[in-house]
């Protein structure tokens, strides 16, 4: 049984930083992270986008295409394949800031990412496969059923399937803590998430993103 379920959209830079923290702790403590899907494109479909906000609309659309590839990876090779693909696509678009072609030729962009990271290139063929859209919709709805709808990514579920299971949006962090600092944050966040009756703890000020 997984210690954590992590719902992500590949296009979200904040989810990416949090995912590297979860990966850091899973390696240090031998925890199991189950990677699951949530689409910002689907979340914002009903809300709509602000006039002129073409970038977020584009990156969310690409995120959905990338999630279809992640779903294909899971179907073919399981949870570890999702982790490898997320690392590949996140490193490319967030750390390396390579986004050329994601809005004009997503299939080629995704194929190139898979090839560079020694993953099966044929997974990219699923970027428009509606059978994977259904999987992503189901998991997006599941994530929001655990937290409420007025949230984004990431959504984390600690101790899934256990009596003290707890889910929330976040933590939203601007830089990945490492080593013991990462473990301390995990322990604090897990305690908050699994405390009965606690609904929200929030600060709107954010430091600039640091992908180092």
Buried (B, 14 or more C-beta within 10 A) or exposed (E): EBBBBBBBBBBBBBBBBBBBBBBBBBEBEEBEBBBBBBBBBBBBEEEEBEEEEEEBBBBBBBBBBBBBBBBBBBBEBEBEBBBBBBBBBBBBBBBEEBBEBBBEEBBEBBBBBBEEBEBBEEBBBBBEBEEBBEBBBEBBEBBBEBBEEEBBBBBBBBBBEEEEBBBBBBBBBEBBBEEEEBBEBBEEBBEBBBEEEEEEEEEEEEEEEEBE
